[in-house]
């Protein structure tokens, strides 16, 4: 299984999440945040909480089966992209397993080791 963490611009969140849902990725976690990166947004405002951040971001997280990862990453890239620099970044990590709290059962479909 794979965990995908995508840091995207807030104005692209709705279209990204709707597209993921339409493609069958129904469980997504969103977190608001602030960040700094290679691109410095000239319209960014100083953070009230941190003295070094320059841009609002949204962290989108989802876990999917190995064979679904490419589809999810390409969908996020396609829908989060803008004409402006600094669209964000995606990290992909390996997940050993995941369990539903209600049943205690694994949601892993295949053991690809």
Phi and psi restraints in degrees (range 20) as a CNS / XPLOR table:
assign (resid 1 and name C) (resid 2 and name N)
       (resid 2 and name CA) (resid 2 and name C) 1.0 -125.5 20.0 2
assign (resid 2 and name N) (resid 2 and name CA)
       (resid 2 and name C) (resid 3 and name N) 1.0 143.6 20.0 2
assign (resid 2 and name C) (resid 3 and name N)
       (resid 3 and name CA) (resid 3 and name C) 1.0 -107.1 20.0 2
assign (resid 3 and name N) (resid 3 and name CA)
       (resid 3 and name C) (resid 4 and name N) 1.0 128.6 20.0 2
assign (resid 3 and name C) (resid 4 and name N)
       (resid 4 and name CA) (resid 4 and name C) 1.0 -111.2 20.0 2
assign (resid 4 and name N) (resid 4 and name CA)
       (resid 4 and name C) (resid 5 and name N) 1.0 126.5 20.0 2
assign (resid 4 and name C) (resid 5 and name N)
       (resid 5 and name CA) (resid 5 and name C) 1.0 -119.2 20.0 2
assign (resid 5 and name N) (resid 5 and name CA)
       (resid 5 and name C) (resid 6 and name N) 1.0 116.9 20.0 2
assign (resid 5 and name C) (resid 6 and name N)
       (resid 6 and name CA) (resid 6 and name C) 1.0 -117.2 20.0 2
assign (resid 6 and name N) (resid 6 and name CA)
       (resid 6 and name C) (resid 7 and name N) 1.0 126.8 20.0 2
assign (resid 6 and name C) (resid 7 and name N)
       (resid 7 and name CA) (resid 7 and name C) 1.0 -102.7 20.0 2
assign (resid 7 and name N) (resid 7 and name CA)
       (resid 7 and name C) (resid 8 and name N) 1.0 110.3 20.0 2
assign (resid 7 and name C) (resid 8 and name N)
       (resid 8 and name CA) (resid 8 and name C) 1.0 -128.2 20.0 2
assign (resid 8 and name N) (resid 8 and name CA)
       (resid 8 and name C) (resid 9 and name N) 1.0 166.3 20.0 2
assign (resid 8 and name C) (resid 9 and name N)
       (resid 9 and name CA) (resid 9 and name C) 1.0 -71.0 20.0 2
assign (resid 9 and name N) (resid 9 and name CA)
       (resid 9 and name C) (resid 10 and name N) 1.0 138.9 20.0 2
assign (resid 9 and name C) (resid 10 and name N)
       (resid 10 and name CA) (resid 10 and name C) 1.0 -55.4 20.0 2
assign (resid 10 and name N) (resid 10 and name CA)
       (resid 10 and name C) (resid 11 and name N) 1.0 -34.9 20.0 2
assign (resid 10 and name C) (resid 11 and name N)
       (resid 11 and name CA) (resid 11 and name C) 1.0 -70.6 20.0 2
assign (resid 11 and name N) (resid 11 and name CA)
       (resid 11 and name C) (resid 12 and name N) 1.0 -9.5 20.0 2
assign (resid 11 and name C) (resid 12 and name N)
       (resid 12 and name CA) (resid 12 and name C) 1.0 -103.4 20.0 2
assign (resid 12 and name N) (resid 12 and name CA)
       (resid 12 and name C) (resid 13 and name N) 1.0 -3.7 20.0 2
assign (resid 12 and name C) (resid 13 and name N)
       (resid 13 and name CA) (resid 13 and name C) 1.0 -60.9 20.0 2
assign (resid 13 and name N) (resid 13 and name CA)
       (resid 13 and name C) (resid 14 and name N) 1.0 -49.5 20.0 2
assign (resid 13 and name C) (resid 14 and name N)
       (resid 14 and name CA) (resid 14 and name C) 1.0 -59.1 20.0 2
assign (resid 14 and name N) (resid 14 and name CA)
       (resid 14 and name C) (resid 15 and name N) 1.0 -47.3 20.0 2
assign (resid 14 and name C) (resid 15 and name N)
       (resid 15 and name CA) (resid 15 and name C) 1.0 -66.8 20.0 2
assign (resid 15 and name N) (resid 15 and name CA)
       (resid 15 and name C) (resid 16 and name N) 1.0 -36.1 20.0 2
assign (resid 15 and name C) (resid 16 and name N)
       (resid 16 and name CA) (resid 16 and name C) 1.0 -66.1 20.0 2
assign (resid 16 and name N) (resid 16 and name CA)
       (resid 16 and name C) (resid 17 and name N) 1.0 -48.9 20.0 2
assign (resid 16 and name C) (resid 17 and name N)
       (resid 17 and name CA) (resid 17 and name C) 1.0 -64.9 20.0 2
assign (resid 17 and name N) (resid 17 and name CA)
       (resid 17 and name C) (resid 18 and name N) 1.0 -42.0 20.0 2
assign (resid 17 and name C) (resid 18 and name N)
       (resid 18 and name CA) (resid 18 and name C) 1.0 -62.2 20.0 2
assign (resid 18 and name N) (resid 18 and name CA)
       (resid 18 and name C) (resid 19 and name N) 1.0 -41.0 20.0 2
assign (resid 18 and name C) (resid 19 and name N)
       (resid 19 and name CA) (resid 19 and name C) 1.0 -67.0 20.0 2
assign (resid 19 and name N) (resid 19 and name CA)
       (resid 19 and name C) (resid 20 and name N) 1.0 -40.7 20.0 2
assign (resid 19 and name C) (resid 20 and name N)
       (resid 20 and name CA) (resid 20 and name C) 1.0 -61.7 20.0 2
assign (resid 20 and name N) (resid 20 and name CA)
       (resid 20 and name C) (resid 21 and name N) 1.0 -45.7 20.0 2
assign (resid 20 and name C) (resid 21 and name N)
       (resid 21 and name CA) (resid 21 and name C) 1.0 -60.6 20.0 2
assign (resid 21 and name N) (resid 21 and name CA)
       (resid 21 and name C) (resid 22 and name N) 1.0 -44.6 20.0 2
assign (resid 21 and name C) (resid 22 and name N)
       (resid 22 and name CA) (resid 22 and name C) 1.0 -62.0 20.0 2
assign (resid 22 and name N) (resid 22 and name CA)
       (resid 22 and name C) (resid 23 and name N) 1.0 -28.4 20.0 2
assign (resid 22 and name C) (resid 23 and name N)
       (resid 23 and name CA) (resid 23 and name C) 1.0 -88.9 20.0 2
assign (resid 23 and name N) (resid 23 and name CA)
       (resid 23 and name C) (resid 24 and name N) 1.0 1.5 20.0 2
assign (resid 23 and name C) (resid 24 and name N)
       (resid 24 and name CA) (resid 24 and name C) 1.0 100.3 20.0 2
assign (resid 24 and name N) (resid 24 and name CA)
       (resid 24 and name C) (resid 25 and name N) 1.0 2.8 20.0 2
assign (resid 24 and name C) (resid 25 and name N)
       (resid 25 and name CA) (resid 25 and name C) 1.0 -93.8 20.0 2
assign (resid 25 and name N) (resid 25 and name CA)
       (resid 25 and name C) (resid 26 and name N) 1.0 91.6 20.0 2
assign (resid 25 and name C) (resid 26 and name N)
       (resid 26 and name CA) (resid 26 and name C) 1.0 -90.8 20.0 2
assign (resid 26 and name N) (resid 26 and name CA)
       (resid 26 and name C) (resid 27 and name N) 1.0 -24.3 20.0 2
assign (resid 26 and name C) (resid 27 and name N)
       (resid 27 and name CA) (resid 27 and name C) 1.0 -102.6 20.0 2
assign (resid 27 and name N) (resid 27 and name CA)
       (resid 27 and name C) (resid 28 and name N) 1.0 106.2 20.0 2
assign (resid 27 and name C) (resid 28 and name N)
       (resid 28 and name CA) (resid 28 and name C) 1.0 -132.9 20.0 2
assign (resid 28 and name N) (resid 28 and name CA)
       (resid 28 and name C) (resid 29 and name N) 1.0 138.7 20.0 2
assign (resid 28 and name C) (resid 29 and name N)
       (resid 29 and name CA) (resid 29 and name C) 1.0 -111.0 20.0 2
assign (resid 29 and name N) (resid 29 and name CA)
       (resid 29 and name C) (resid 30 and name N) 1.0 135.0 20.0 2
assign (resid 29 and name C) (resid 30 and name N)
       (resid 30 and name CA) (resid 30 and name C) 1.0 -119.9 20.0 2
assign (resid 30 and name N) (resid 30 and name CA)
       (resid 30 and name C) (resid 31 and name N) 1.0 137.4 20.0 2
assign (resid 30 and name C) (resid 31 and name N)
       (resid 31 and name CA) (resid 31 and name C) 1.0 -134.4 20.0 2
assign (resid 31 and name N) (resid 31 and name CA)
       (resid 31 and name C) (resid 32 and name N) 1.0 132.0 20.0 2
assign (resid 31 and name C) (resid 32 and name N)
       (resid 32 and name CA) (resid 32 and name C) 1.0 -79.4 20.0 2
assign (resid 32 and name N) (resid 32 and name CA)
       (resid 32 and name C) (resid 33 and name N) 1.0 146.3 20.0 2
assign (resid 32 and name C) (resid 33 and name N)
       (resid 33 and name CA) (resid 33 and name C) 1.0 -159.1 20.0 2
assign (resid 33 and name N) (resid 33 and name CA)
       (resid 33 and name C) (resid 34 and name N) 1.0 -177.0 20.0 2
assign (resid 33 and name C) (resid 34 and name N)
       (resid 34 and name CA) (resid 34 and name C) 1.0 -130.8 20.0 2
assign (resid 34 and name N) (resid 34 and name CA)
       (resid 34 and name C) (resid 35 and name N) 1.0 146.7 20.0 2
assign (resid 34 and name C) (resid 35 and name N)
       (resid 35 and name CA) (resid 35 and name C) 1.0 -152.2 20.0 2
assign (resid 35 and name N) (resid 35 and name CA)
       (resid 35 and name C) (resid 36 and name N) 1.0 172.4 20.0 2
assign (resid 35 and name C) (resid 36 and name N)
       (resid 36 and name CA) (resid 36 and name C) 1.0 -136.3 20.0 2
assign (resid 36 and name N) (resid 36 and name CA)
       (resid 36 and name C) (resid 37 and name N) 1.0 148.5 20.0 2
assign (resid 36 and name C) (resid 37 and name N)
       (resid 37 and name CA) (resid 37 and name C) 1.0 -153.3 20.0 2
assign (resid 37 and name N) (resid 37 and name CA)
       (resid 37 and name C) (resid 38 and name N) 1.0 -160.3 20.0 2
assign (resid 37 and name C) (resid 38 and name N)
       (resid 38 and name CA) (resid 38 and name C) 1.0 -65.2 20.0 2
assign (resid 38 and name N) (resid 38 and name CA)
       (resid 38 and name C) (resid 39 and name N) 1.0 -36.2 20.0 2
assign (resid 38 and name C) (resid 39 and name N)
       (resid 39 and name CA) (resid 39 and name C) 1.0 -91.6 20.0 2
assign (resid 39 and name N) (resid 39 and name CA)
       (resid 39 and name C) (resid 40 and name N) 1.0 131.6 20.0 2
assign (resid 39 and name C) (resid 40 and name N)
       (resid 40 and name CA) (resid 40 and name C) 1.0 -104.0 20.0 2
assign (resid 40 and name N) (resid 40 and name CA)
       (resid 40 and name C) (resid 41 and name N) 1.0 114.3 20.0 2
assign (resid 40 and name C) (resid 41 and name N)
       (resid 41 and name CA) (resid 41 and name C) 1.0 -73.6 20.0 2
assign (resid 41 and name N) (resid 41 and name CA)
       (resid 41 and name C) (resid 42 and name N) 1.0 119.4 20.0 2
assign (resid 41 and name C) (resid 42 and name N)
       (resid 42 and name CA) (resid 42 and name C) 1.0 -65.9 20.0 2
assign (resid 42 and name N) (resid 42 and name CA)
       (resid 42 and name C) (resid 43 and name N) 1.0 -20.1 20.0 2
assign (resid 42 and name C) (resid 43 and name N)
       (resid 43 and name CA) (resid 43 and name C) 1.0 -97.2 20.0 2
assign (resid 43 and name N) (resid 43 and name CA)
       (resid 43 and name C) (resid 44 and name N) 1.0 4.1 20.0 2
assign (resid 43 and name C) (resid 44 and name N)
       (resid 44 and name CA) (resid 44 and name C) 1.0 -67.8 20.0 2
assign (resid 44 and name N) (resid 44 and name CA)
       (resid 44 and name C) (resid 45 and name N) 1.0 146.5 20.0 2
assign (resid 44 and name C) (resid 45 and name N)
       (resid 45 and name CA) (resid 45 and name C) 1.0 -108.5 20.0 2
assign (resid 45 and name N) (resid 45 and name CA)
       (resid 45 and name C) (resid 46 and name N) 1.0 153.6 20.0 2
assign (resid 45 and name C) (resid 46 and name N)
       (resid 46 and name CA) (resid 46 and name C) 1.0 -63.5 20.0 2
assign (resid 46 and name N) (resid 46 and name CA)
       (resid 46 and name C) (resid 47 and name N) 1.0 146.1 20.0 2
assign (resid 46 and name C) (resid 47 and name N)
       (resid 47 and name CA) (resid 47 and name C) 1.0 -78.1 20.0 2
assign (resid 47 and name N) (resid 47 and name CA)
       (resid 47 and name C) (resid 48 and name N) 1.0 144.2 20.0 2
assign (resid 47 and name C) (resid 48 and name N)
       (resid 48 and name CA) (resid 48 and name C) 1.0 -81.0 20.0 2
assign (resid 48 and name N) (resid 48 and name CA)
       (resid 48 and name C) (resid 49 and name N) 1.0 -22.8 20.0 2
assign (resid 48 and name C) (resid 49 and name N)
       (resid 49 and name CA) (resid 49 and name C) 1.0 -97.4 20.0 2
assign (resid 49 and name N) (resid 49 and name CA)
       (resid 49 and name C) (resid 50 and name N) 1.0 -34.1 20.0 2
assign (resid 49 and name C) (resid 50 and name N)
       (resid 50 and name CA) (resid 50 and name C) 1.0 -128.0 20.0 2
assign (resid 50 and name N) (resid 50 and name CA)
       (resid 50 and name C) (resid 51 and name N) 1.0 142.8 20.0 2
assign (resid 50 and name C) (resid 51 and name N)
       (resid 51 and name CA) (resid 51 and name C) 1.0 -92.3 20.0 2
assign (resid 51 and name N) (resid 51 and name CA)
       (resid 51 and name C) (resid 52 and name N) 1.0 2.3 20.0 2
assign (resid 51 and name C) (resid 52 and name N)
       (resid 52 and name CA) (resid 52 and name C) 1.0 -123.9 20.0 2
assign (resid 52 and name N) (resid 52 and name CA)
       (resid 52 and name C) (resid 53 and name N) 1.0 -3.1 20.0 2
assign (resid 52 and name C) (resid 53 and name N)
       (resid 53 and name CA) (resid 53 and name C) 1.0 -88.3 20.0 2
assign (resid 53 and name N) (resid 53 and name CA)
       (resid 53 and name C) (resid 54 and name N) 1.0 155.2 20.0 2
assign (resid 53 and name C) (resid 54 and name N)
       (resid 54 and name CA) (resid 54 and name C) 1.0 -135.6 20.0 2
assign (resid 54 and name N) (resid 54 and name CA)
       (resid 54 and name C) (resid 55 and name N) 1.0 -5.0 20.0 2
assign (resid 54 and name C) (resid 55 and name N)
       (resid 55 and name CA) (resid 55 and name C) 1.0 -144.6 20.0 2
assign (resid 55 and name N) (resid 55 and name CA)
       (resid 55 and name C) (resid 56 and name N) 1.0 135.7 20.0 2
assign (resid 55 and name C) (resid 56 and name N)
       (resid 56 and name CA) (resid 56 and name C) 1.0 -70.9 20.0 2
assign (resid 56 and name N) (resid 56 and name CA)
       (resid 56 and name C) (resid 57 and name N) 1.0 142.7 20.0 2
assign (resid 56 and name C) (resid 57 and name N)
       (resid 57 and name CA) (resid 57 and name C) 1.0 -138.5 20.0 2
assign (resid 57 and name N) (resid 57 and name CA)
       (resid 57 and name C) (resid 58 and name N) 1.0 165.2 20.0 2
assign (resid 57 and name C) (resid 58 and name N)
       (resid 58 and name CA) (resid 58 and name C) 1.0 -124.1 20.0 2
assign (resid 58 and name N) (resid 58 and name CA)
       (resid 58 and name C) (resid 59 and name N) 1.0 130.5 20.0 2
assign (resid 58 and name C) (resid 59 and name N)
       (resid 59 and name CA) (resid 59 and name C) 1.0 -95.8 20.0 2
assign (resid 59 and name N) (resid 59 and name CA)
       (resid 59 and name C) (resid 60 and name N) 1.0 120.5 20.0 2
assign (resid 59 and name C) (resid 60 and name N)
       (resid 60 and name CA) (resid 60 and name C) 1.0 -104.8 20.0 2
assign (resid 60 and name N) (resid 60 and name CA)
       (resid 60 and name C) (resid 61 and name N) 1.0 127.7 20.0 2
assign (resid 60 and name C) (resid 61 and name N)
       (resid 61 and name CA) (resid 61 and name C) 1.0 -124.7 20.0 2
assign (resid 61 and name N) (resid 61 and name CA)
       (resid 61 and name C) (resid 62 and name N) 1.0 138.9 20.0 2
assign (resid 61 and name C) (resid 62 and name N)
       (resid 62 and name CA) (resid 62 and name C) 1.0 -151.5 20.0 2
assign (resid 62 and name N) (resid 62 and name CA)
       (resid 62 and name C) (resid 63 and name N) 1.0 154.7 20.0 2
assign (resid 62 and name C) (resid 63 and name N)
       (resid 63 and name CA) (resid 63 and name C) 1.0 -118.2 20.0 2
assign (resid 63 and name N) (resid 63 and name CA)
       (resid 63 and name C) (resid 64 and name N) 1.0 134.8 20.0 2
assign (resid 63 and name C) (resid 64 and name N)
       (resid 64 and name CA) (resid 64 and name C) 1.0 -141.1 20.0 2
assign (resid 64 and name N) (resid 64 and name CA)
       (resid 64 and name C) (resid 65 and name N) 1.0 170.3 20.0 2
assign (resid 64 and name C) (resid 65 and name N)
       (resid 65 and name CA) (resid 65 and name C) 1.0 -70.2 20.0 2
assign (resid 65 and name N) (resid 65 and name CA)
       (resid 65 and name C) (resid 66 and name N) 1.0 154.5 20.0 2
assign (resid 65 and name C) (resid 66 and name N)
       (resid 66 and name CA) (resid 66 and name C) 1.0 -51.4 20.0 2
assign (resid 66 and name N) (resid 66 and name CA)
       (resid 66 and name C) (resid 67 and name N) 1.0 -44.7 20.0 2
assign (resid 66 and name C) (resid 67 and name N)
       (resid 67 and name CA) (resid 67 and name C) 1.0 -72.7 20.0 2
assign (resid 67 and name N) (resid 67 and name CA)
       (resid 67 and name C) (resid 68 and name N) 1.0 -11.2 20.0 2
assign (resid 67 and name C) (resid 68 and name N)
       (resid 68 and name CA) (resid 68 and name C) 1.0 -95.1 20.0 2
assign (resid 68 and name N) (resid 68 and name CA)
       (resid 68 and name C) (resid 69 and name N) 1.0 -10.5 20.0 2
assign (resid 68 and name C) (resid 69 and name N)
       (resid 69 and name CA) (resid 69 and name C) 1.0 -60.3 20.0 2
assign (resid 69 and name N) (resid 69 and name CA)
       (resid 69 and name C) (resid 70 and name N) 1.0 -49.5 20.0 2
assign (resid 69 and name C) (resid 70 and name N)
       (resid 70 and name CA) (resid 70 and name C) 1.0 -58.8 20.0 2
assign (resid 70 and name N) (resid 70 and name CA)
       (resid 70 and name C) (resid 71 and name N) 1.0 -42.0 20.0 2
assign (resid 70 and name C) (resid 71 and name N)
       (resid 71 and name CA) (resid 71 and name C) 1.0 -61.5 20.0 2
assign (resid 71 and name N) (resid 71 and name CA)
       (resid 71 and name C) (resid 72 and name N) 1.0 -45.4 20.0 2
assign (resid 71 and name C) (resid 72 and name N)
       (resid 72 and name CA) (resid 72 and name C) 1.0 -64.8 20.0 2
assign (resid 72 and name N) (resid 72 and name CA)
       (resid 72 and name C) (resid 73 and name N) 1.0 -45.2 20.0 2
assign (resid 72 and name C) (resid 73 and name N)
       (resid 73 and name CA) (resid 73 and name C) 1.0 -63.4 20.0 2
assign (resid 73 and name N) (resid 73 and name CA)
       (resid 73 and name C) (resid 74 and name N) 1.0 -45.5 20.0 2
assign (resid 73 and name C) (resid 74 and name N)
       (resid 74 and name CA) (resid 74 and name C) 1.0 -64.3 20.0 2
assign (resid 74 and name N) (resid 74 and name CA)
       (resid 74 and name C) (resid 75 and name N) 1.0 -38.0 20.0 2
assign (resid 74 and name C) (resid 75 and name N)
       (resid 75 and name CA) (resid 75 and name C) 1.0 -64.9 20.0 2
assign (resid 75 and name N) (resid 75 and name CA)
       (resid 75 and name C) (resid 76 and name N) 1.0 -46.0 20.0 2
assign (resid 75 and name C) (resid 76 and name N)
       (resid 76 and name CA) (resid 76 and name C) 1.0 -61.6 20.0 2
assign (resid 76 and name N) (resid 76 and name CA)
       (resid 76 and name C) (resid 77 and name N) 1.0 -46.5 20.0 2
assign (resid 76 and name C) (resid 77 and name N)
       (resid 77 and name CA) (resid 77 and name C) 1.0 -58.1 20.0 2
assign (resid 77 and name N) (resid 77 and name CA)
       (resid 77 and name C) (resid 78 and name N) 1.0 -46.0 20.0 2
assign (resid 77 and name C) (resid 78 and name N)
       (resid 78 and name CA) (resid 78 and name C) 1.0 -66.0 20.0 2
assign (resid 78 and name N) (resid 78 and name CA)
       (resid 78 and name C) (resid 79 and name N) 1.0 -38.1 20.0 2
assign (resid 78 and name C) (resid 79 and name N)
       (resid 79 and name CA) (resid 79 and name C) 1.0 -89.5 20.0 2
assign (resid 79 and name N) (resid 79 and name CA)
       (resid 79 and name C) (resid 80 and name N) 1.0 -23.1 20.0 2
assign (resid 79 and name C) (resid 80 and name N)
       (resid 80 and name CA) (resid 80 and name C) 1.0 -89.9 20.0 2
assign (resid 80 and name N) (resid 80 and name CA)
       (resid 80 and name C) (resid 81 and name N) 1.0 -14.2 20.0 2
assign (resid 80 and name C) (resid 81 and name N)
       (resid 81 and name CA) (resid 81 and name C) 1.0 -68.7 20.0 2
assign (resid 81 and name N) (resid 81 and name CA)
       (resid 81 and name C) (resid 82 and name N) 1.0 141.0 20.0 2
assign (resid 81 and name C) (resid 82 and name N)
       (resid 82 and name CA) (resid 82 and name C) 1.0 -128.5 20.0 2
assign (resid 82 and name N) (resid 82 and name CA)
       (resid 82 and name C) (resid 83 and name N) 1.0 -178.2 20.0 2
assign (resid 82 and name C) (resid 83 and name N)
       (resid 83 and name CA) (resid 83 and name C) 1.0 -83.9 20.0 2
assign (resid 83 and name N) (resid 83 and name CA)
       (resid 83 and name C) (resid 84 and name N) 1.0 -7.2 20.0 2
assign (resid 83 and name C) (resid 84 and name N)
       (resid 84 and name CA) (resid 84 and name C) 1.0 -95.2 20.0 2
assign (resid 84 and name N) (resid 84 and name CA)
       (resid 84 and name C) (resid 85 and name N) 1.0 157.1 20.0 2
assign (resid 84 and name C) (resid 85 and name N)
       (resid 85 and name CA) (resid 85 and name C) 1.0 -73.6 20.0 2
assign (resid 85 and name N) (resid 85 and name CA)
       (resid 85 and name C) (resid 86 and name N) 1.0 162.7 20.0 2
assign (resid 85 and name C) (resid 86 and name N)
       (resid 86 and name CA) (resid 86 and name C) 1.0 77.0 20.0 2
assign (resid 86 and name N) (resid 86 and name CA)
       (resid 86 and name C) (resid 87 and name N) 1.0 42.8 20.0 2
assign (resid 86 and name C) (resid 87 and name N)
       (resid 87 and name CA) (resid 87 and name C) 1.0 -71.4 20.0 2
assign (resid 87 and name N) (resid 87 and name CA)
       (resid 87 and name C) (resid 88 and name N) 1.0 -20.6 20.0 2
assign (resid 87 and name C) (resid 88 and name N)
       (resid 88 and name CA) (resid 88 and name C) 1.0 129.4 20.0 2
assign (resid 88 and name N) (resid 88 and name CA)
       (resid 88 and name C) (resid 89 and name N) 1.0 -165.0 20.0 2
assign (resid 88 and name C) (resid 89 and name N)
       (resid 89 and name CA) (resid 89 and name C) 1.0 -151.7 20.0 2
assign (resid 89 and name N) (resid 89 and name CA)
       (resid 89 and name C) (resid 90 and name N) 1.0 154.3 20.0 2
assign (resid 89 and name C) (resid 90 and name N)
       (resid 90 and name CA) (resid 90 and name C) 1.0 -124.5 20.0 2
assign (resid 90 and name N) (resid 90 and name CA)
       (resid 90 and name C) (resid 91 and name N) 1.0 133.1 20.0 2
assign (resid 90 and name C) (resid 91 and name N)
       (resid 91 and name CA) (resid 91 and name C) 1.0 -113.5 20.0 2
assign (resid 91 and name N) (resid 91 and name CA)
       (resid 91 and name C) (resid 92 and name N) 1.0 141.8 20.0 2
assign (resid 91 and name C) (resid 92 and name N)
       (resid 92 and name CA) (resid 92 and name C) 1.0 -124.1 20.0 2
assign (resid 92 and name N) (resid 92 and name CA)
       (resid 92 and name C) (resid 93 and name N) 1.0 128.6 20.0 2
assign (resid 92 and name C) (resid 93 and name N)
       (resid 93 and name CA) (resid 93 and name C) 1.0 -126.6 20.0 2
assign (resid 93 and name N) (resid 93 and name CA)
       (resid 93 and name C) (resid 94 and name N) 1.0 155.8 20.0 2
assign (resid 93 and name C) (resid 94 and name N)
       (resid 94 and name CA) (resid 94 and name C) 1.0 -80.3 20.0 2
assign (resid 94 and name N) (resid 94 and name CA)
       (resid 94 and name C) (resid 95 and name N) 1.0 137.2 20.0 2
assign (resid 94 and name C) (resid 95 and name N)
       (resid 95 and name CA) (resid 95 and name C) 1.0 -117.4 20.0 2
assign (resid 95 and name N) (resid 95 and name CA)
       (resid 95 and name C) (resid 96 and name N) 1.0 126.7 20.0 2
assign (resid 95 and name C) (resid 96 and name N)
       (resid 96 and name CA) (resid 96 and name C) 1.0 -68.4 20.0 2
assign (resid 96 and name N) (resid 96 and name CA)
       (resid 96 and name C) (resid 97 and name N) 1.0 -42.8 20.0 2
assign (resid 96 and name C) (resid 97 and name N)
       (resid 97 and name CA) (resid 97 and name C) 1.0 -168.2 20.0 2
assign (resid 97 and name N) (resid 97 and name CA)
       (resid 97 and name C) (resid 98 and name N) 1.0 167.3 20.0 2
assign (resid 97 and name C) (resid 98 and name N)
       (resid 98 and name CA) (resid 98 and name C) 1.0 -145.1 20.0 2
assign (resid 98 and name N) (resid 98 and name CA)
       (resid 98 and name C) (resid 99 and name N) 1.0 143.5 20.0 2
assign (resid 98 and name C) (resid 99 and name N)
       (resid 99 and name CA) (resid 99 and name C) 1.0 -128.7 20.0 2
assign (resid 99 and name N) (resid 99 and name CA)
       (resid 99 and name C) (resid 100 and name N) 1.0 141.1 20.0 2
assign (resid 99 and name C) (resid 100 and name N)
       (resid 100 and name CA) (resid 100 and name C) 1.0 -77.3 20.0 2
assign (resid 100 and name N) (resid 100 and name CA)
       (resid 100 and name C) (resid 101 and name N) 1.0 131.1 20.0 2
assign (resid 100 and name C) (resid 101 and name N)
       (resid 101 and name CA) (resid 101 and name C) 1.0 -63.8 20.0 2
assign (resid 101 and name N) (resid 101 and name CA)
       (resid 101 and name C) (resid 102 and name N) 1.0 -42.2 20.0 2
assign (resid 101 and name C) (resid 102 and name N)
       (resid 102 and name CA) (resid 102 and name C) 1.0 -59.0 20.0 2
assign (resid 102 and name N) (resid 102 and name CA)
       (resid 102 and name C) (resid 103 and name N) 1.0 -44.1 20.0 2
assign (resid 102 and name C) (resid 103 and name N)
       (resid 103 and name CA) (resid 103 and name C) 1.0 -104.8 20.0 2
assign (resid 103 and name N) (resid 103 and name CA)
       (resid 103 and name C) (resid 104 and name N) 1.0 -20.1 20.0 2
assign (resid 103 and name C) (resid 104 and name N)
       (resid 104 and name CA) (resid 104 and name C) 1.0 73.6 20.0 2
assign (resid 104 and name N) (resid 104 and name CA)
       (resid 104 and name C) (resid 105 and name N) 1.0 9.3 20.0 2
assign (resid 104 and name C) (resid 105 and name N)
       (resid 105 and name CA) (resid 105 and name C) 1.0 -94.5 20.0 2
assign (resid 105 and name N) (resid 105 and name CA)
       (resid 105 and name C) (resid 106 and name N) 1.0 145.5 20.0 2
assign (resid 105 and name C) (resid 106 and name N)
       (resid 106 and name CA) (resid 106 and name C) 1.0 -68.0 20.0 2
assign (resid 106 and name N) (resid 106 and name CA)
       (resid 106 and name C) (resid 107 and name N) 1.0 144.5 20.0 2
assign (resid 106 and name C) (resid 107 and name N)
       (resid 107 and name CA) (resid 107 and name C) 1.0 -103.1 20.0 2
assign (resid 107 and name N) (resid 107 and name CA)
       (resid 107 and name C) (resid 108 and name N) 1.0 5.2 20.0 2
assign (resid 107 and name C) (resid 108 and name N)
       (resid 108 and name CA) (resid 108 and name C) 1.0 -71.7 20.0 2
assign (resid 108 and name N) (resid 108 and name CA)
       (resid 108 and name C) (resid 109 and name N) 1.0 127.3 20.0 2
assign (resid 108 and name C) (resid 109 and name N)
       (resid 109 and name CA) (resid 109 and name C) 1.0 -84.6 20.0 2
assign (resid 109 and name N) (resid 109 and name CA)
       (resid 109 and name C) (resid 110 and name N) 1.0 -39.9 20.0 2
assign (resid 109 and name C) (resid 110 and name N)
       (resid 110 and name CA) (resid 110 and name C) 1.0 -135.5 20.0 2
assign (resid 110 and name N) (resid 110 and name CA)
       (resid 110 and name C) (resid 111 and name N) 1.0 150.1 20.0 2
assign (resid 110 and name C) (resid 111 and name N)
       (resid 111 and name CA) (resid 111 and name C) 1.0 -99.8 20.0 2
assign (resid 111 and name N) (resid 111 and name CA)
       (resid 111 and name C) (resid 112 and name N) 1.0 102.1 20.0 2
assign (resid 111 and name C) (resid 112 and name N)
       (resid 112 and name CA) (resid 112 and name C) 1.0 -94.1 20.0 2
assign (resid 112 and name N) (resid 112 and name CA)
       (resid 112 and name C) (resid 113 and name N) 1.0 22.7 20.0 2
